[in-house]
Amino acid sequence: MVKSSLDAQINEIKQLIFVVWELREKCPWDRKQTFQTLKNLTIEETYELCDEIERLSYEGIKEELGDLLLHIIFYAKIGSENNKFNIGLIAREIRKKLIRRHPHVYGDKKIKNSKEVKSNWEKIKLKEGKSSILDGVPTNLPPLLKAHRIQDKVSSVGFDWKKSEDVLKKLDEEIREFKEEIENNDKNNLEDEFGDILFSLINLSRHYNINPYDALQKSNTKFINRFKYIEKRAKKMKKELSKISLKEIEVLWEDSKKRS
């Protein structure tokens, strides 16, 4: 039964590959595409997938995964045209990598928990030729996610605060340094210290198992909803928002908080 289901899924993937190849040959738009022209579209599709995951929309997740699968097959097709790689080589290499980096499953390595899995994964990557465990962090990753990924990677090899309370102390220290630069009126150092505050905040989120990206997204949404509420109230009052007193704004803001 399981094999039958798997065979059916493999057959669907094969049919998709054939369609992508046919479109590459017969569709003017598909023929024009390159790695470079597809890159930004792939980024957009990835963010759309993230949106659907946040909503936990299974139908949406399925659709966006399909779009990403299309991109992977499309890239593979372009690679094969340049005699660089193909979908089979991609699958073979990732399969070999998974087996190699899971010796606790495919070998005799003893692993106690997921933390040890991550640590061993990074050690294996170094043995494979990586000069640093940070080499795998994408250069163009959004700064918020990049900081979180950097901290997550170095923590896997023990470079981390032992107590979450120490991270809070570090944050307090960075804020004090920021205040000092305000008094010194040094804009360059002020930017550096502000960056250190953000980096420490992200470290704090990691220690308390909070996804900083999700947390900020929620705060953005919360602020947007509250601000729109104030705009609607101002419109009902037939007043321009810019001409409403700060005291009135504060009353409306507190009212919006009760409704969200």
N, C-alpha and C positions, 0 to 999 in steps of 0.2 A: 504493500500500500504506500509506504513512504517512498520507495524507489519510483513507483508509478507517478506520484505527485512531483517528485524531483525531475523526472524525465519530461513531464509536461511543462514545468517551469523553464527548463533548459531549452526546450523547443520554442517557447515564446521568445526567449532571448535571441535565439538563432534567427527567427523571423524578423525581429527588430533590426538585427545587424544587416540582414539582406535589404530591408527598406532604406536604412541609412546609406548603404552603398549605392542603391539605385538612385536615391535623391542626389547623391554626390555627382552622379553621372549625368542626370537628366534635368535637374533643377538649376536655373541660372544663379539663384541666390546661394544655394549650397555649394556650387562650384567655386564661387568667389571666396569662400571662407578660408581663413588661415588660423594658426595658433593665436596670432595677435588679435585678429578681429573677434575671435570667440572668447578671449580672456575676460573682458568686462561683462559679457553676457553670463559667463559662468559664475562670476562673483555675484551678479544680480540674482541668479537662480538660487545660489546658496543662501542668500539673505531671505529670499521668499520662502525657502524651506524652513529657515529658522522661525519666521513669522508663524507658519502653520504649526510648527512644533510647540511654540509658546501657547497657541490656541488649543493645542492637542486635538487638531482637526485631522482625523485619520484619512479622510478623503483628500484633504489638501496635502497632507504629507505624502500620500501615495502619488498624487499628481506631480508634486515638485521633485520627488525622487525619480520619477520617470523622466523629467526634464534633465536632471543631472546625469542620469544613465545615458540619455541621448548624447549629451556633451562628451562623456567618456568614450563612447563608441565613435563619435565624430572625430575626436582627437586621435584615436587609435587608427582610424581610416586615413587621416592626413599623414600620420607617422608611417604607415605602411606604404603610402605613395612615395615617400622619400627614402624608403628602404631603411628606416631607423628602428621601427618596432611595429607590432600589431597587437590586436586584442588578446591573442593567444599568449604572446610573450609577456604582456602586462599581467595577465592572470597567473602565469607560471611564476613570475618574479615575486608577486605579492604572496602567493601560496608558499614559496620557499622561504620568504622572509618570516611569515607567520610561524612556520614550523621551527625555524632557526631561533626565533625570539621567544618561543614557548617551550623551553627544555623541560619544564615541570609537567608538561603534557605529553610531549613527544620524546622525552629523554628521561634520565634518572635524577634530575635536579629536584631537590626538596624545597618547596615554597609553602610558607605558613598562611599568608594573606595577600590581599591585593596590593598593599603597600610594598611588599617584597617583590611582587611581580613587576611593578613600575621601576623599582630600583634596579632589578636584574636586567630589565629591558634596556635601560640607559647604559648599563655596563657592557651589554652585548653590542650596542651601537658603537661604543668607543673601540671595542675590539675589531669591529668591521671597518675601521679606518677613520671614523669621525675624530677630529682633533679636540672637540669640545662638545659637551652635552647640549650646549646652546646652539650648535650648528643647525639643528633641525627647526629652530624657531623662524618662521617666515619673515622676511624683511618687511614686507608690505602689510603684515597683520595690523589691524587697528590697534593703536597704542594701549587702550584699556585691556584688550584681550592679550596683547603681546606681553604686557607686564605680568598678567596672571600666569601666562604660559611659562615665562622665564622663571618666576618664583616656584611654580609647580615642578619644573624640571630640576632646578638646583636642590629643592627640598628632597627629591627622590634619592639623592646621594648624601643626605645628612646636613646640607648647608641650609639650616633653618633655625628659627627661634624654638627653644624647647617648650616655653610656656607662652600661651596666648597673651597673658598679662604683660609680658615683655614687649610684645608688638604694640600694645597700647602705650607703654612708656616711650617707645621709639617714636610713635606718632606725636605724643606730647612734645618730645624733644624737637622734632621737625617743625612743629607749629611755633615753638619758641624761637627757633632760628629764623623762621619766616618773619616773625614780628620784629626781630633785630634788624633784618634787612629793610623793613619798612621804615624804621627809624634812621637807617643809614642812607635811605633813598637811592639804593643801588639797584637799578632795574634788571641788570643781568643776573645778579645774585638772587634777586627776588624771584625771577623765573625759575632758577635752579632749585631754590628752596620749595617753591610751590610744586614743582615736579616731584620732589622728594616726599612731600605730603601726600600727593596722589599715589605714589608708589607704595608708601606705608599703609595707606587706606586699603589698597588692593590686597596687600599682604594680610591686613587685618581681616578682610572678607574671607580670604582663603582659610585662615585659622578658625573661623567660625562657620565654615562650610556654607558661605554665601557666594553665589555667583555674582560678581560685580556688574557684569553686563546686564543680567536680568534685573538686578536691584535698581540700576540706573534707568533702565527701560520703564520699570514700574513707577519710579519717581517722575520721569518725564510725562508718562500718561496721566498720572495723578495731577501734576501741575497743569497740564493742558486742559483737563476736565474742569478743574477749579477756576482757571482763568476764563474759560468759555462761559462758565456759570456767571461770573462777574460781568462779562460782556453782555449777556442776555439781560441781567438785572439792570444794567446801565441803560440798555435800550428801552426797557419797560419804563424806566424813570425819565426817558427822553433826555438823557444827558450824555455828553461826550465823555468817554472814559478818562481822557486826559484832563478834564475839568472837574472831575470828582475829587473831593478832598481826601487826603491820606487817611483821615479818621473813618470816612465812609467806606473807603477801600478795605480797611482792616475789618470793619463790621461784615462786609460782604464776603471777605476771605474766610472769616471764621464760620460764617453761615455755609459757605461752600464745603468746608471741611466736614460739617455735620452731615452733608448729603453725599459724601463720597467715601 
